[in-house]
Amino acid sequence: MNVDGIEIDLSEPCLVIAGRNGTGKSRLLRSLSRYLDEKAVLINLHSLCEKALDVLRSRDDLKDMKNEYERFGPDSERRSDIERIVGREYTDIDWFALELESTEPELEKRFRWIRDDEQSLVPYFEASYRGIDYSAQDMGLGEFSVHFLFWIIEQYRDATELTFLIDEPDAYLPPTASTALLARLQSICLKRSWSLVVSTHSPDVIESASNASSLAVLSVDADGGLSAIHVSQDSTVAETLLTPPPVRYEIFVEDESAYYLAHALVGKLGRRAAQEISIVWSRGQGYMVRLQSHLPLPPKPAVGHIYLFDGDQRSKVAASKPTQWPVLFLPSESDPDSLLKSGADSHALSIRLGNSAEEIAREIQAREGIDPHDWVNELAERFGRPRFLTAITEIWVEQNQELAEEFLEAFTKALKL
């Protein structure tokens, strides 16, 4: 659908909207709310928490007042959700929905949950944890916001075909709680056949949504226009918002083909793990052998190292000593250039490169009898070095899953990943 000139796909049960400040995340949620009308529930949790706590802290009769109301919840499922997110195993939790008495029409409207319902309700919570009894007013913002959000959701438990639009529900939460919150919200919405749209700044939520293909990133172009890029359109879109992790490992390889093949293999470990690994294109086998004898292995290294030799060097390179960094070999008994030449697939290459399979087949056929190193080098020049080498190494990994998995098992063991 097109909302305010931005293409948004709500066909999936969950969509996480991310973007830098000023890209219009909150505005988009408000526009979606107007577009979806009565099928939308817009929750600005930050503002609601502040307003609710102001109301609760202005009263000194809540403990007596709540005795006039039935307990609203939580049931065992919602209690489990909250305990998982907050990180507390409560002795007891009680929720109440108290009628709001206010002379401010706008305030009453904000706490009117069901459309056309004239009753305005504010949340009131009582909890017991490790021998301490406390109420909503005593909770920190993180704990209160979680209770309040699930309290709101339970107001709609009998409703159908809803889309919840929640603006930064994780604003007050630590990283681990943020991802747990998203998972629990998704679970509820799936069970009740609801849709969920969440805005966030949380790197953990962004990464989780990216991995689940449920992320859209808003951005502003040079002319001030807004756009949304879904992770299905660009798998790297989340990286513009995420701080890359520090490099934990350096992997030395012999040459260019080994560099790209190592990248394709390491990429199978997942984006986050791959970002922690720096692959260094060195000056050949002889250089790496000399480096092996000169680079020390300290007791508690800040960065780990591996010497990753070509597969045809297995009988030529000695195993590492206990005082040296480990030696590994790329898959098979061949050098990378020979591997890539022997497994060339013009159809698979055409899909990745965007050139016709016939054109690629002609170029491959024209170089049939030449040395594998020259074969790779000439085709890389013909189709663009990074583009061609990335494509052909990734294809090789896909077509040789067993060899790739054997290598990664040894690789992760050496790195203790």
Order of alpha helices (4+ residues) and beta strands (2+ residues): beta-beta-beta-alpha-beta-alpha-alpha-alpha-beta-alpha-beta-beta-alpha-beta-alpha-beta-alpha-beta-beta-beta-alpha-alpha-beta-alpha-beta-beta-alpha-alpha-alpha-alpha-alpha-alpha
